[in-house]
Amino acid sequence: MALQLGQTAPDFTQVSTQGAIHFHKWLGDSWGILFSHPKDFTPVCTTELGEVARLKTEWDKRGIKPIALSVDPVDSHERWEGDIAETQACGPVNYPILADADKKVSNLYNMIHPEADPTVTVRAVYVIDPKKRIRLILTYPPSVGRNFQEILRAIDGLQLTDQQKVATPVNWKPGDPVIIVPSVSDEQAKALFPQGWKTLKPYLRVVKLRKQQ
């Protein structure tokens, strides 16, 4: 059965480049991003792993722990990390890479493509919140690099809307106006948003927040 948004992320224990990972315990009270790769020494994934390493400050600022996965063993991952650091000018890979040689996690998270080589994983992204709920799922084809700026933007939206009774409109980015959710009445909105808002339709009320992340 496919995993769905809002579902508890499956727990697991698996070896990695930073030792055994007990996933839920490793996450603790943090957000997590679990992203998978078909196999080591693949060109597109090499660029992605380097970008995630470069973004450490951005992950830390948002309380996010990144963790990668590939079906190759740890010693292969360690050799690949050298290539990543050399070619991507990102410094050492600063997050764990799961060595899912037995495909335990790949199968648990439905990462095995049904019509592809069964030894490789789909290039998937799972964003998981501190309650261990899956909040975002993305899958990419092998030839298209992931846009981690978009993933950061989506996480910014998730974290904002968890804190305030708003939703984010199309192409939203931090600092832009947001939408008051329909479940909030105008009377409630007066208390929540004393700065006022613009009503385009009764169900579409746009507000500029005083403070955002």
N, C-alpha and C positions, 0 to 999 in steps of 0.2 A: 504494500500500500504506500502511495506517495506521501511524503511529509507535507504538511500544510502550515500556513501561517497561524500563529497562536498556539501551535502544538508544542509540548515540551520537547526540547532537543534531546535525542537519544544520548544517554550516557555511555561511556566506554572507557576502557583502559588499553592503551597502545604505546609501543615504544616510539621514541622520537630522537631527534638530534640533541635534545636536552634532557634525555632520560625518559623514564616511563611517565606517561600523562594519564592521570585519572581525571577525565574531562571536566565533570561538574565541580570537582574539588579544585582543579586548576583554575577554572573560571572565577570561583569565589563570588565576590559581589561585583565583578566587572562585566561589561559588555564583551562579547567575543565576535570575531569574524573568522570563520572556518572556510578556507578556499582550497580547492583541489586541482591537481595537475595530472595529465595523462601518464607521464613518466619523467624521469630525470633527463637532463641534457637536451631539452627541447627548447627551440629558440624563443618562441613567444613567451613561454612561462619563465624563462631566464630573465627577461625584461620585467615581468610582473613581480617576481620575487625581489628583485633589486628595488623596485619602486616601493614595495611595502616596507622594506628596510629603511629606505630614505624617509618615509613618512612617520617614523617613530614618534617624533614630537607631536604630530597631529593625533595619532592613536592615544598617546599618553594624556593629552589635553582632554580627550573625550572619555577617558576611562575604558579604553578598548584594548583587549588582548588579541592580536592576530595569531593564527596558527594555520600552517599549510599542511597539505597531504599529498603524497605520491605513493604509488604502489611498489617503489623500489626500496631496498634495504638501507639501513642507516649509513653504512660505509659508502654507498653510492651517493646518498644525500650530502655527506661531508665533502666528497670530491666535487660535487656540483656547487656547493657553497663557495668553493674556491673560484670557480669559473664566474659565479654571480658577482662576487666582490671585485674580481679583475675586470670584467667587461662592463659592469654597470656603475662603477665608481661610487658604490653605496656603503663601503665599509663592510664589516662582518655582518652576516645575516643574524639579526638580533631577536629572532622569535623561533619557536620550534617548528620543525617539519616532521610530521608523522610518517613513520615508515610502515605503511599499510600493506606489507608483502602478502599477508593472508587475506587481504581485502575485507577484513572485518568491518572497518569503519565505512569503506566504500559501499558495501552492501547495506549497512545500517542506514546510511543517508541516501540510498538510491543513486549512487554516483556512477554505476556501471551502465553504460549506454546499451540498450537492448539490441541495437543493430550494428554495433562496432566491435572491435576486438575486445573480448571479455577480460583481457588482462589489463586494460587501461580504464581510467576514470573520466567521466565527464568533467569539464572545467566549470565547477559549481562554486557558488558563494552562498554562505548562510550567515546572516547576522542574528545574533542571539543576545537577549537582554539579561540583566542580572537575575531575573526570576527563571532563567533557563528556557524562555519561550523563544521560538523561532519568529523573528519579526520581518525578515526579508529573505527571499530566495531568488537568485539569478543563475542562469546557465548560459555559457558562451560556447560558440563553436571553436575548434582548434585554431583557426586562422585569424581570429579577431582578438586583439589584446583587450583585457578588461580596463575599464575606466575607473580608477580608484578615487578620482576626484568626485565622480558621481556617487560612488559608494559612501564617501565621507558626507556628501550633501544629503543623501538619504538618511544617514545616521543622525545628522544634525536635525533633520525634520522629525525623526522618531523621538529623539531625546526632548526636543521642544514640545511636541504634542503630548508627550507623557507628563510634562510639567504644567501645561496650561490647556485650557479647553478650546483649542484651536486646531485647524487643519492647515496644510500648506498648499497653495495653488500651483498651477503649472509653472515649471521653470523656477520655482522659488529657490532663493538662496538666503543664508543668514543675513538679517537686517531688512529684508523685504517685508511688505505687509502680508498678513495672514488672514485666514477666514475663521470667523467665530462659528463653532459647530452648531448645527441646528437644534441640538438638545438643550442649548442654553437659551432661555427666554430673554426678551429685551430687558426685563426688569433685572434678571440675574446679570446680564451683560453690563448694565450700568454700574454694578458693584465691582465686577471683574475688570472692566475696561473704562475707567472714569475719563480717560482721554477722549472717548467718543469713537465712533466708527462710521463708515459710509455704507448705507443700505442700497445695494443694486437691485436686489429682489428680496422678499422676506426670508428666503433661504440662503441668500448670498450677502453676507455682511463682512466687509473688509475693514481690518483694523491694523494700525501701526502700533506694534508693541513698544512699551517704554524701555524694556530691557529684554535682550535676547542673549543666548549663549555666544 
